[in-house]
Each structure stands twice: as C-alpha cells, then as structure tokens.
Amino acid sequence: MPQQRLQKIMAQAELGSRRRCEEIIRQGRVRVNGAVAALGAKADPATDIILVDGARIQPAAEHLYIVVNKPKGVLSANRADKGDERPTIRELVDVPGHLFTIGRLDADSEGLMILTNDGELANRLGHPRYEHTKTYKVTVRGKLSEEARVQWESGIWLDDSRTAACSVKILASNKRSSTLRVVMLEGRKRQIRRVAAALGYPVLRLVRTHIGQLGLGTLRKGAWYQLDAEEIAAMTTAARELADIRRARRQRKRKR
C-alpha cells in the first residue's frame, strides 16, 4: 500500500474529520514508528506502526464494489423484517462484513444494485445533489401519450412536493403497453411506480439497467461480481441524459 498523509489514514480509521485529525497531529498525540509525527507526514498503514494516544491504528479495510442483478421478489436489504421470509440481496453475496446498498429497489422490481463497504461513496451516489444518474427500463400498461411523457419529465406532485426533473424516452409503444427508458437523479420510495400510476399508466415491469454508465450487460439474475477500476469509473460517471435533465430543470424554473 502506498504512503498516505496521516490525517487521511486517521480519518479512514474513523478518528474524526481530516481537519480534526490534523489538530490531533499538531497536539503531538501521533507517533509513527516511535517518533512524534509532524503535520504533513506520511505513512504506510500496512507496514508502519501508527499510534494515536498510545493506541495503534488498524489499516482501513480494502474497499469492495460488488454489482448484483437483483431478481424480482428479493428484498433490497441486509436483513428482512421479523416474519418476512423473502430472501434479501445480502444473502446472494457470499462476502463477509457489512455492506451498504447503492440504489435500493422495491421487491417487485429487478436489476442492477451495488453493494459496497465504502460508506462515503454510497452516500455520495445516493444523494440527488451530486447529480448521479440511475437508468431504468420500464414497461407500463397502455400507449403513453406525449403529454404524459412531458409531465413525467417535468415532474408531478407527490407527497406535497414535486418530483425532480428526469428523462423519459419511449422505446416502443402500442395500444397494450409502452416500454420506456427513464433516467433519474432522485429516488423516492417506489417513485417510478407511483408517478406512472398517477398519470394513468401502471407499471408492468421495472428493471434498473444502469447506475451511472455501468450497465448490467449479460449478468444473469441473482449473480454478482466485484467491479474493476474501469467499471467503478463508469459507475461514477453520469449518463448522457444528465444534460437533458438539467435543461428540463431550467425550463421548469423559468415557468415559475
């Protein structure tokens, strides 16, 4: 493991924010291999002995990023509620330790989910202010009208607030059903299903196909694997539709 600044190592060991860790170093409370450390010093947490107030810092666990193709009927949780016998997404992944979920899906939905022990990334990818995209292939009952598509993109009122602007493209449509590509920044509970129902087009099937630009590919249902560096970069890169969503958001503001 390459050398890192002490305050970063300390923050990763959950000793406080980097600023707080810098103050601890200034106070002379940190020793590296027996010597008092100065602010700006670096160390290798895997080989160097780092003591804070006499207690050794343990190296932070290596970050894992696991993609799972969640089947329908599986809960997006580490544990099911008491009395709920449905399987959980965590039971599909045979990896020890606590894992956060990125992009929860309701039990009736399926598709791409990420499990990780990187809590900071999980928070960033899950918060709308970071403009991180999630893409869905949605089949609804009926032929989606252009008026309804525009309403969906612009946002409708749910729970006393308006849903965020999104991108809705019609991939195929007939009298019986429409297949849509929906790209969102926001993810309220069962939002796609609730918006579609409110517009008069109940969801027949909902599959998340991408988080950022990372797609499911040919991953079979219930299978998983660890992401490599290139795939992690794709996961943290927004879909091209982000430009359309920003445009729709600006148009909505001008209409106020």
DOROTOR-956732 format. One record per residue (C-alpha): residue in three letters; chain; x, y, z. Coordinates in pm, whole numbers, padded with zeros to 5 digits. Last residue first. Example, Ala and Ser with C-alpha at 12.3 -4.5 7.8 and 13.67 -1.06 7.14 Angstrom:
<resn=SER, chain=A, u=01367, v=-00106, w=00714> $
<resn=ALA, chain=A, u=01230, v=-00450, w=00780> $
END
This chain:
<resn=ARG, chain=A, u=-04247, v=02952, w=-01210> $
<resn=LYS, chain=A, u=-04213, v=02875, w=-01580> $
<resn=ARG, chain=A, u=-03843, v=02970, w=-01589> $
<resn=LYS, chain=A, u=-03768, v=02719, w=-01313> $
<resn=ARG, chain=A, u=-03929, v=02439, w=-01512> $
<resn=GLN, chain=A, u=-03722, v=02523, w=-01817> $
<resn=ARG, chain=A, u=-03402, v=02511, w=-01611> $
<resn=ARG, chain=A, u=-03493, v=02168, w=-01473> $
<resn=ALA, chain=A, u=-03573, v=02036, w=-01820> $
<resn=ARG, chain=A, u=-03230, v=02152, w=-01941> $
<resn=ARG, chain=A, u=-03057, v=01989, w=-01645> $
<resn=ILE, chain=A, u=-03241, v=01665, w=-01717> $
<resn=ASP, chain=A, u=-03143, v=01676, w=-02084> $
<resn=ALA, chain=A, u=-02774, v=01728, w=-01994> $
<resn=LEU, chain=A, u=-02793, v=01437, w=-01747> $
<resn=GLU, chain=A, u=-02918, v=01219, w=-02033> $
<resn=ARG, chain=A, u=-02558, v=01130, w=-02117> $
<resn=ALA, chain=A, u=-02546, v=00908, w=-01809> $
<resn=ALA, chain=A, u=-02339, v=01024, w=-01512> $
<resn=THR, chain=A, u=-01993, v=00882, w=-01443> $
<resn=THR, chain=A, u=-01945, v=00717, w=-01101> $
<resn=MET, chain=A, u=-02045, v=00369, w=-01222> $
<resn=ALA, chain=A, u=-01822, v=00402, w=-01528> $
<resn=ALA, chain=A, u=-01521, v=00482, w=-01309> $
<resn=ILE, chain=A, u=-01602, v=00181, w=-01091> $
<resn=GLU, chain=A, u=-01618, v=-00030, w=-01408> $
<resn=GLU, chain=A, u=-01271, v=00082, w=-01517> $
<resn=ALA, chain=A, u=-01128, v=00014, w=-01170> $
<resn=ASP, chain=A, u=-01267, v=-00340, w=-01154> $
<resn=LEU, chain=A, u=-01607, v=-00429, w=-01012> $
<resn=GLN, chain=A, u=-01659, v=-00739, w=-00800> $
<resn=TYR, chain=A, u=-01910, v=-00997, w=-00923> $
<resn=TRP, chain=A, u=-02275, v=-01091, w=-00875> $
<resn=ALA, chain=A, u=-02542, v=-01336, w=-00994> $
<resn=GLY, chain=A, u=-02909, v=-01344, w=-00885> $
<resn=LYS, chain=A, u=-03037, v=-01280, w=-01236> $
<resn=ARG, chain=A, u=-02773, v=-01334, w=-01503> $
<resn=LEU, chain=A, u=-02508, v=-01071, w=-01581> $
<resn=THR, chain=A, u=-02513, v=-01020, w=-01959> $
<resn=GLY, chain=A, u=-02456, v=-00644, w=-01950> $
<resn=LEU, chain=A, u=-02593, v=-00497, w=-01629> $
<resn=GLY, chain=A, u=-02472, v=-00147, w=-01713> $
<resn=LEU, chain=A, u=-02227, v=00098, w=-01556> $
<resn=GLN, chain=A, u=-02278, v=00444, w=-01708> $
<resn=GLY, chain=A, u=-02411, v=00597, w=-01387> $
<resn=ILE, chain=A, u=-02604, v=00312, w=-01230> $
<resn=HIS, chain=A, u=-02754, v=00127, w=-01523> $
<resn=THR, chain=A, u=-03026, v=-00122, w=-01623> $
<resn=ARG, chain=A, u=-03275, v=-00091, w=-01340> $
<resn=VAL, chain=A, u=-03569, v=-00311, w=-01438> $
<resn=LEU, chain=A, u=-03938, v=-00229, w=-01386> $
<resn=ARG, chain=A, u=-04224, v=-00438, w=-01525> $
<resn=LEU, chain=A, u=-04599, v=-00387, w=-01560> $
<resn=VAL, chain=A, u=-04607, v=-00031, w=-01428> $
<resn=PRO, chain=A, u=-04948, v=00136, w=-01422> $
<resn=TYR, chain=A, u=-05011, v=00405, w=-01688> $
<resn=GLY, chain=A, u=-05275, v=00653, w=-01567> $
<resn=LEU, chain=A, u=-05051, v=00951, w=-01489> $
<resn=ALA, chain=A, u=-05076, v=00882, w=-01115> $
<resn=ALA, chain=A, u=-04990, v=00517, w=-01180> $
<resn=ALA, chain=A, u=-04672, v=00609, w=-01369> $
<resn=VAL, chain=A, u=-04569, v=00853, w=-01097> $
<resn=ARG, chain=A, u=-04629, v=00598, w=-00821> $
<resn=ARG, chain=A, u=-04445, v=00316, w=-00996> $
<resn=ILE, chain=A, u=-04148, v=00536, w=-01079> $
<resn=GLN, chain=A, u=-04133, v=00673, w=-00725> $
<resn=ARG, chain=A, u=-04150, v=00345, w=-00532> $
<resn=LYS, chain=A, u=-03972, v=00520, w=-00242> $
<resn=ARG, chain=A, u=-03815, v=00844, w=-00364> $
<resn=GLY, chain=A, u=-03518, v=00814, w=-00595> $
<resn=GLU, chain=A, u=-03392, v=01138, w=-00744> $
<resn=LEU, chain=A, u=-03137, v=01177, w=-01022> $
<resn=MET, chain=A, u=-03341, v=00987, w=-01279> $
<resn=VAL, chain=A, u=-03316, v=00831, w=-01624> $
<resn=VAL, chain=A, u=-03626, v=00652, w=-01759> $
<resn=ARG, chain=A, u=-03607, v=00443, w=-02076> $
<resn=LEU, chain=A, u=-03962, v=00343, w=-02165> $
<resn=THR, chain=A, u=-04154, v=00044, w=-02300> $
<resn=SER, chain=A, u=-04520, v=00114, w=-02372> $
<resn=SER, chain=A, u=-04814, v=-00125, w=-02343> $
<resn=ARG, chain=A, u=-05144, v=-00251, w=-02486> $
<resn=LYS, chain=A, u=-05220, v=00006, w=-02754> $
<resn=ASN, chain=A, u=-04863, v=00004, w=-02884> $
<resn=SER, chain=A, u=-04531, v=00158, w=-02782> $
<resn=ALA, chain=A, u=-04159, v=00103, w=-02807> $
<resn=LEU, chain=A, u=-03850, v=00287, w=-02680> $
<resn=ILE, chain=A, u=-04033, v=00593, w=-02543> $
<resn=LYS, chain=A, u=-03783, v=00825, w=-02371> $
<resn=VAL, chain=A, u=-03828, v=00975, w=-02024> $
<resn=SER, chain=A, u=-03555, v=01196, w=-01876> $
<resn=CYS, chain=A, u=-03595, v=01341, w=-01526> $
<resn=ALA, chain=A, u=-03698, v=01661, w=-01349> $
<resn=ALA, chain=A, u=-03745, v=01619, w=-00976> $
<resn=THR, chain=A, u=-04078, v=01515, w=-00826> $
<resn=ARG, chain=A, u=-04294, v=01794, w=-00691> $
<resn=SER, chain=A, u=-04378, v=01818, w=-00325> $
<resn=ASP, chain=A, u=-04685, v=01757, w=-00108> $
<resn=ASP, chain=A, u=-04633, v=01378, w=-00101> $
<resn=LEU, chain=A, u=-04628, v=01353, w=-00481> $
<resn=TRP, chain=A, u=-04680, v=01639, w=-00727> $
<resn=ILE, chain=A, u=-04559, v=01579, w=-01083> $
<resn=GLY, chain=A, u=-04224, v=01637, w=-01251> $
<resn=SER, chain=A, u=-04113, v=01787, w=-01582> $
<resn=GLU, chain=A, u=-04015, v=01452, w=-01732> $
<resn=TRP, chain=A, u=-04337, v=01282, w=-01622> $
<resn=GLN, chain=A, u=-04549, v=01571, w=-01749> $
<resn=VAL, chain=A, u=-04367, v=01556, w=-02084> $
<resn=ARG, chain=A, u=-04433, v=01182, w=-02114> $
<resn=ALA, chain=A, u=-04799, v=01232, w=-02015> $
<resn=GLU, chain=A, u=-04849, v=01490, w=-02292> $
<resn=GLU, chain=A, u=-04669, v=01271, w=-02543> $
<resn=SER, chain=A, u=-04914, v=00992, w=-02465> $
<resn=LEU, chain=A, u=-04802, v=00657, w=-02326> $
<resn=LYS, chain=A, u=-04983, v=00373, w=-02504> $
<resn=GLY, chain=A, u=-05123, v=00147, w=-02234> $
<resn=ARG, chain=A, u=-04981, v=-00051, w=-01941> $
<resn=VAL, chain=A, u=-04625, v=00042, w=-01848> $
<resn=THR, chain=A, u=-04290, v=-00124, w=-01919> $
<resn=VAL, chain=A, u=-03993, v=00048, w=-01758> $
<resn=LYS, chain=A, u=-03627, v=00011, w=-01848> $
<resn=TYR, chain=A, u=-03447, v=00208, w=-01578> $
<resn=THR, chain=A, u=-03144, v=00434, w=-01555> $
<resn=LYS, chain=A, u=-02983, v=00578, w=-01242> $
<resn=THR, chain=A, u=-02794, v=00905, w=-01261> $
<resn=HIS, chain=A, u=-02572, v=01086, w=-01013> $
<resn=GLU, chain=A, u=-02646, v=01454, w=-00983> $
<resn=TYR, chain=A, u=-02441, v=01502, w=-00663> $
<resn=ARG, chain=A, u=-02731, v=01694, w=-00507> $
<resn=PRO, chain=A, u=-02956, v=01389, w=-00550> $
<resn=HIS, chain=A, u=-02783, v=01187, w=-00274> $
<resn=GLY, chain=A, u=-02737, v=00812, w=-00326> $
<resn=LEU, chain=A, u=-02409, v=00820, w=-00515> $
<resn=ARG, chain=A, u=-02248, v=01038, w=-00249> $
<resn=ASN, chain=A, u=-02376, v=00833, w=00044> $
<resn=ALA, chain=A, u=-02261, v=00503, w=-00105> $
<resn=LEU, chain=A, u=-01926, v=00661, w=-00189> $
<resn=GLU, chain=A, u=-01868, v=00764, w=00173> $
<resn=GLY, chain=A, u=-01989, v=00429, w=00306> $
<resn=ASP, chain=A, u=-01735, v=00229, w=00106> $
<resn=ASN, chain=A, u=-01817, v=-00125, w=00224> $
<resn=THR, chain=A, u=-02002, v=-00181, w=-00103> $
<resn=LEU, chain=A, u=-02311, v=-00344, w=-00255> $
<resn=ILE, chain=A, u=-02431, v=-00216, w=-00593> $
<resn=MET, chain=A, u=-02768, v=-00291, w=-00749> $
<resn=LEU, chain=A, u=-02868, v=-00356, w=-01110> $
<resn=GLY, chain=A, u=-03195, v=-00523, w=-01199> $
<resn=GLU, chain=A, u=-03533, v=-00608, w=-01056> $
<resn=SER, chain=A, u=-03850, v=-00452, w=-00922> $
<resn=ASP, chain=A, u=-04126, v=-00622, w=-00722> $
<resn=ALA, chain=A, u=-03919, v=-00617, w=-00401> $
<resn=ASP, chain=A, u=-03857, v=-00244, w=-00421> $
<resn=LEU, chain=A, u=-03514, v=-00139, w=-00544> $
<resn=ARG, chain=A, u=-03232, v=00021, w=-00345> $
<resn=GLY, chain=A, u=-02965, v=00214, w=-00534> $
<resn=ILE, chain=A, u=-02634, v=00176, w=-00355> $
<resn=THR, chain=A, u=-02652, v=-00079, w=-00072> $
<resn=PHE, chain=A, u=-02403, v=-00069, w=00213> $
<resn=LEU, chain=A, u=-02205, v=-00381, w=00303> $
<resn=HIS, chain=A, u=-02110, v=-00504, w=00649> $
<resn=GLY, chain=A, u=-01857, v=-00785, w=00663> $
<resn=PRO, chain=A, u=-01809, v=-01121, w=00493> $
<resn=VAL, chain=A, u=-01871, v=-01184, w=00120> $
<resn=ASP, chain=A, u=-02109, v=-01451, w=-00012> $
<resn=VAL, chain=A, u=-02346, v=-01217, w=-00197> $
<resn=LEU, chain=A, u=-02700, v=-01351, w=-00259> $
<resn=GLU, chain=A, u=-02795, v=-01336, w=00108> $
<resn=ARG, chain=A, u=-02728, v=-00962, w=00109> $
<resn=ILE, chain=A, u=-02994, v=-00904, w=-00158> $
<resn=THR, chain=A, u=-03253, v=-01046, w=00080> $
<resn=PRO, chain=A, u=-03472, v=-01357, w=00055> $
<resn=ARG, chain=A, u=-03844, v=-01333, w=00146> $
<resn=GLU, chain=A, u=-03939, v=-01486, w=00480> $
<resn=ASP, chain=A, u=-04078, v=-01170, w=00638> $
<resn=GLY, chain=A, u=-04180, v=-01259, w=00994> $
<resn=LYS, chain=A, u=-03936, v=-01017, w=01152> $
<resn=ASP, chain=A, u=-03818, v=-00768, w=00893> $
<resn=ALA, chain=A, u=-03567, v=-00891, w=00637> $
<resn=ARG, chain=A, u=-03197, v=-00829, w=00681> $
<resn=ASN, chain=A, u=-02923, v=-00674, w=00466> $
<resn=ALA, chain=A, u=-03184, v=-00509, w=00249> $
<resn=SER, chain=A, u=-03301, v=-00471, w=-00110> $
<resn=LEU, chain=A, u=-03555, v=-00753, w=-00074> $
<resn=VAL, chain=A, u=-03574, v=-01025, w=-00340> $
<resn=GLY, chain=A, u=-03910, v=-01092, w=-00511> $
<resn=LYS, chain=A, u=-03790, v=-00992, w=-00859> $
<resn=PRO, chain=A, u=-03427, v=-01077, w=-00914> $
<resn=LYS, chain=A, u=-03143, v=-00842, w=-00820> $
<resn=ASN, chain=A, u=-02856, v=-00842, w=-01069> $
<resn=VAL, chain=A, u=-02569, v=-00769, w=-00831> $
<resn=VAL, chain=A, u=-02263, v=-00546, w=-00873> $
<resn=ILE, chain=A, u=-02000, v=-00553, w=-00598> $
<resn=TYR, chain=A, u=-01767, v=-00271, w=-00502> $
<resn=LEU, chain=A, u=-01520, v=-00360, w=-00225> $
<resn=HIS, chain=A, u=-01296, v=-00114, w=-00044> $
<resn=GLU, chain=A, u=-00997, v=-00255, w=00135> $
<resn=ALA, chain=A, u=-01046, v=-00240, w=00510> $
<resn=ALA, chain=A, u=-00881, v=00051, w=00687> $
<resn=PRO, chain=A, u=-00547, v=-00031, w=00847> $
<resn=GLN, chain=A, u=-00563, v=-00054, w=01228> $
<resn=ILE, chain=A, u=-00445, v=00249, w=01420> $
<resn=ARG, chain=A, u=-00242, v=00162, w=01728> $
<resn=ALA, chain=A, u=-00340, v=00311, w=02063> $
<resn=GLY, chain=A, u=-00085, v=00521, w=02254> $
<resn=ASP, chain=A, u=-00273, v=00849, w=02222> $
<resn=VAL, chain=A, u=-00273, v=00788, w=01847> $
<resn=LEU, chain=A, u=-00016, v=00528, w=01744> $
<resn=ILE, chain=A, u=00090, v=00444, w=01388> $
<resn=ILE, chain=A, u=00318, v=00143, w=01342> $
<resn=ASP, chain=A, u=00419, v=00142, w=00975> $
<resn=THR, chain=A, u=00365, v=-00158, w=00745> $
<resn=ALA, chain=A, u=00001, v=-00163, w=00627> $
<resn=PRO, chain=A, u=-00077, v=00193, w=00737> $
<resn=ASP, chain=A, u=00201, v=00328, w=00511> $
<resn=ALA, chain=A, u=00297, v=00669, w=00643> $
<resn=LYS, chain=A, u=00307, v=01036, w=00551> $
<resn=ALA, chain=A, u=00392, v=01348, w=00749> $
<resn=GLY, chain=A, u=00219, v=01674, w=00661> $
<resn=LEU, chain=A, u=00163, v=01774, w=01025> $
<resn=ALA, chain=A, u=00452, v=01639, w=01232> $
<resn=ALA, chain=A, u=00469, v=01291, w=01379> $
<resn=VAL, chain=A, u=00625, v=01206, w=01715> $
<resn=ALA, chain=A, u=00868, v=00917, w=01660> $
<resn=GLY, chain=A, u=00805, v=00558, w=01777> $
<resn=ASN, chain=A, u=00736, v=00402, w=01440> $
<resn=VAL, chain=A, u=00488, v=00681, w=01364> $
<resn=ARG, chain=A, u=00363, v=00869, w=01671> $
<resn=VAL, chain=A, u=00050, v=01085, w=01700> $
<resn=ARG, chain=A, u=-00053, v=01291, w=02003> $
<resn=GLY, chain=A, u=00177, v=01582, w=01928> $
<resn=GLN, chain=A, u=-00102, v=01839, w=01950> $
<resn=ARG, chain=A, u=-00047, v=01928, w=01586> $
<resn=ILE, chain=A, u=-00130, v=01567, w=01492> $
<resn=ILE, chain=A, u=-00459, v=01583, w=01685> $
<resn=GLU, chain=A, u=-00540, v=01909, w=01508> $
<resn=GLU, chain=A, u=-00481, v=01748, w=01169> $
<resn=CYS, chain=A, u=-00716, v=01468, w=01272> $
<resn=ARG, chain=A, u=-00993, v=01721, w=01343> $
<resn=ARG, chain=A, u=-00942, v=01877, w=00999> $
<resn=ARG, chain=A, u=-00945, v=01533, w=00837> $
<resn=SER, chain=A, u=-01275, v=01457, w=01010> $
<resn=GLY, chain=A, u=-01273, v=01223, w=01307> $
<resn=LEU, chain=A, u=-01095, v=00912, w=01430> $
<resn=GLU, chain=A, u=-01290, v=00697, w=01186> $
<resn=ALA, chain=A, u=-00994, v=00483, w=01072> $
<resn=GLN, chain=A, u=-01033, v=00647, w=00729> $
<resn=ALA, chain=A, u=-00996, v=00982, w=00907> $
<resn=MET, chain=A, u=-00673, v=00867, w=01069> $
<resn=ILE, chain=A, u=-00525, v=00746, w=00739> $
<resn=LYS, chain=A, u=-00622, v=01076, w=00573> $
<resn=GLN, chain=A, u=-00471, v=01279, w=00858> $
<resn=LEU, chain=A, u=-00150, v=01078, w=00832> $
<resn=ARG, chain=A, u=-00093, v=01156, w=00467> $
<resn=GLN, chain=A, u=-00064, v=00842, w=00259> $
<resn=GLN, chain=A, u=00220, v=00604, w=00173> $
<resn=PRO, chain=A, u=00149, v=00343, w=-00091> $
<resn=MET, chain=A, u=00000, v=00000, w=00000> $
END
